[in-house]
C-alpha cells in the first residue's frame, strides 16, 4: 500500500514538473524580455540611481509645495484633509492629492506590476512592458515585440514629460497599450484573458487620474471595436463579437467600480471648476460655449497638422523652443558675425506656444 502511494506521489510530482517545464518553455522568452526591460530601465538612469540622486521636476516640485499644508495636517492629526488653502483661494484636494482607502489594493497591485522599482526607473519599465504586452496580443514574436517596445518607450516625448513631472500622464500612457491588448485578446476569442487584462489595466488607467488622456484613447478603442464588428459581420461571427464585447464591458465595469471614489469626486469638482458651466459667457462669442473651456484654450498645446511629421522625422518644425544659437550645427558652421541674430531667432516654428523637443528618439535631443 505504501509503495502504491509513493508511486502515486512520484507521478504527481513528475506531472507537476512537466507542466512547469512546458510553461517555462512557452513563456521563457517573455520572462527574459521582462528581465531585459528591467535591466534597460535601470541602466538608462545609471549612475544616478545608485548615487541616490533625484531628478528635479518642475510640476512635481510645485505639487509638493502645494501639498505641504495637507501633509503637516495629517502628521499633526492623523487625518487626511480634503481641502487646502495653499492653492488659489482654497480648493479641494480631490485632484491635487487623490487618495482613498478603496484604492489601496489597486495601488499595491500597481507597485507589484512595476516590480517595486524606484521612481524614474519604473516609468521606463512600464513604458517598455506595456507596449510589449500589446504587441504580443497582436501575435508578434518575442524579439520583434521587444524591439517595438524599445522604439515606443524611447520616444522623446515620454522622457520630456518625466523631466517635466507630468507623472499622471506618464502612468496613463504606460497603461494604455496593455489595456488595448486586453481588448484585442477578447476579440480574438481569448475571452477570460481579455477580461482579466482589460479589467486590470483599465483600473490602472483610471487610477492614473488623467481623464483627458484616457478620453482621447477611448476614440481609438471605439474605432477598433467598429473594425472588429465589421470583421465579425464579414465572417458571420457575430456571436463571438458579442461575447468579446461582453468580456470587455465586464472588465471596464470592474475597473470603474474600483475607482468609483476618484471618478465621482473628479466629476463633482469639475462642475464647480472652470471646466463646468460658466455664468460669465460673452454674447455672440463663436469661440465659447455655454459650458466648459474655450476652444482656443483647449487646443493651445495641441500638435499642429504639420507637426504630425515629427512622429517620423525629427525636428520637422525646427526642434525645441530655444535660440538658434543653441543649435550644434549653427555653433559649428554658423557665421560668428551673425551670433546676435542667431540669439534672437528661435528654432521652433510650429503652431504651439513652445515645445521642449521634436525628435523621435530621446537620445537625439
Secondary structure, DSSP 8 states (H G I E B T S, - for coil): -HHHHHHHHHHHHHHHHHHHHHHHHHHHHHHHHHHHHHHHHHHHTTTHHHHT-----HHHHHHHHHTHHHHHHHHHHS---SEESSSTT-EESTTTS---GGGHHHHHHHHHHTTT--TTHHHHHHHHHHHHHHHHHTT--HHHHHHHHHHHHTBHHHHHHHHHT-HHHHHHHHHHHHHHHHHHHHHTT-HHHHHHHHHHHHHHHHHTT-HHHHHHHHHHHHHHHHHHHHHHHHHT-HHHHHHHHHHHHHHHHHHHHHTHHHHHHHHHHHHHSTTSB-S---TT-TT--SBS--HHHHTTTS--TGGGGGGTSTTTT-SSSSBGGG-HHHHHHS-GGGHHHHHHSBS--SSSS--S---SBGGG-
